[in-house]
Amino acid sequence: MDQTRSRFKNHLDGEMVHLTKNLYISRSDPLYYEKVIQYLDPHSPEAHYRLGQKFEKQGAVDKAVFHYNACRRSYPSPYYFSSGNAIRRLEKEEPLSLPVAAYEPPISYKESGGLPRFWKNILLLLLLLNVVLWGLFFAKDAISTTVSTFSFWGIGKEITYETVDMPFIMYMNYGKPQKEIEHDLYNKALELAKANHGQNIWLYGVAYSGKNPEKQAVALTDETQKAKAFVVAQYNASHDQTVKIRFINADYGRLTTLTEVGANLVRTALEAYISDNGVPPETLDKLAADYPNNYLSFIPNEMRSGSNQITKAYNGDGGWVFDPLAKQISDMFYANLAELPHSQRAGFERFRIVVGKSEHSLQLLSGSTLLMEKTVGLGANNSTPEGSFTVAERVKEPKGKQPNVYGSFALGMGAIAIHGTHDADSIGGNLSLGCIRLTNADIEDLYPYIPKGTNVSIRASLHTELKNTSGDGPATVVLPDGSPQAGMLPAGIVTPNESAKGKVFHWLG
């Protein structure tokens, strides 16, 4: 019978939850959350979280971890981060903690009681309760999270004030010592906690190689930025005695600087030129010639000096050194910096592209450093082949059998190509005839930084290929304005003519 339409109301009607047909359960039922999962919603994050708490109190760790993990499969939810903290606590994976010296956290408590048997115990309980309440009333800081349970004559009341997770992102300049990183995160976490009292502060540190105001944090609005963080700090002033700082990318100290990125861009093109012609070019202008000899679109600025001038011998005045007589590519082209002598120069890390088919993702890397990542469209019926390919042609506004079939730019690799498209809806899907598609905006970002001769590896999944020594995937450098073009492209430069004139291409499309 539908209790809400019954002629005679019952004081428990408000506690009843309708499951199916004539089946109702009461919120006061000790098995309430088990029945919610069994009959109503097997993925309920609240039910799994509460059951995790229940089993944790009972000492059943395996069952508690099971339900906490089930809770984290539903994202976002108010219980997502709380369940994660519970799992780490149960598995005793304690992160690096720093003591809070500059900020004294307030007290959080849980006071419960029941109907005593003797009036003497009642008087003692009331006395102790008054002492606690007076202490809290005159405390320096307000209580932000309080869970109180009082029982009188068998009817209880439970009041909970939930906290909110507040994620922020903080860019950390490449090369900063670890101790300074810890200090900056520590102070910023305290500052944010003071401004957002009682909330869970999550501060994600992302490596940044460009110019950015130091020690600034902004609200995190893009969840994908979390994957790029190499360190995270967590703090809640209401109950945490420490700022918890955890480094999650052991390769941070080996990230590539933008100076090295520019050097490796030119070195990749130099290697391809020597492979095609047998000898290095007399001057670097040969690399940025018109199609089909456009190994590069431009010679980048050296980021520290802001210059792309070329000298034949090292003098430390900025720009680059090009020595075509050197035996190794890394000695043939390098930064002309006084603070970067030969003994400190990094080795040659080729530019390369990795495409993960299951993720519909294209990543541009220099060695193990991720420079850019774009979403792509792939071939229908698994027609995009897997394997290793080489960029053999770089073409602006390529022509096909049909107008605009290859978008604004293309990187030819034999029978297939990486190219733009006017069909933005095909990105992220499998609609092409085998080629790798990007939006025209994305291929325009990517194209100038793909030298001729770049290796392209197409794999079933990124996760089977891109593993660094820490097992967390490639280390990430966030480039200025999201692209290396800002600052690397010389002002007033005249780029080569990269169109193929009347040539018609026959890539799969």
Sequence and secondary structure as in RCSB ss.txt:
>XXXX:A:sequence
MDQTRSRFKNHLDGEMVHLTKNLYISRSDPLYYEKVIQYLDPHSPEAHYRLGQKFEKQGAVDKAVFHYNACRRSY
PSPYYFSSGNAIRRLEKEEPLSLPVAAYEPPISYKESGGLPRFWKNILLLLLLLNVVLWGLFFAKDAISTTVSTF
SFWGIGKEITYETVDMPFIMYMNYGKPQKEIEHDLYNKALELAKANHGQNIWLYGVAYSGKNPEKQAVALTDETQ
KAKAFVVAQYNASHDQTVKIRFINADYGRLTTLTEVGANLVRTALEAYISDNGVPPETLDKLAADYPNNYLSFIP
NEMRSGSNQITKAYNGDGGWVFDPLAKQISDMFYANLAELPHSQRAGFERFRIVVGKSEHSLQLLSGSTLLMEKT
VGLGANNSTPEGSFTVAERVKEPKGKQPNVYGSFALGMGAIAIHGTHDADSIGGNLSLGCIRLTNADIEDLYPYI
PKGTNVSIRASLHTELKNTSGDGPATVVLPDGSPQAGMLPAGIVTPNESAKGKVFHWLG
>XXXX:A:secstr
  GGG SS  TTGGGEEEEETTEEEETT TTHHHHIIIII TT HHHHHHHHHHHHHHT HHHHHHHHHHHHTS 
S TTHHHHHHHHHHHTT   EEEE  S         EE   SSHHHHHHHHHHHHHHHHHHHT SS     EEEE
EETTEEEEEE    EEEEEEEEETT  HHHHHHHHHHHHHHHHHHTTTSEEEEEEEEE S   TT EEE   GGG
GGGEEEEEEE TTT SEEEEEE  TTGGG   HHHHHHHHHHHHHHHHHHHHSS  SSGGGGB STTSBS S   
 BTTTTB  EESS  SEEEEEE TT SSHHHHEEEEETTS GGG      EEEEEETTTTEEEEEETTEEEEEEE
 BEEGGG S  EEEE  EEEES B SSTTTT SEEEEETTEEEEEES GGGTTSEEESS EEEEHHHHHHHGGG 
 TT EEEEES GGGT   TTSS  EE B GGGSTHHHHS TT      B TT B     
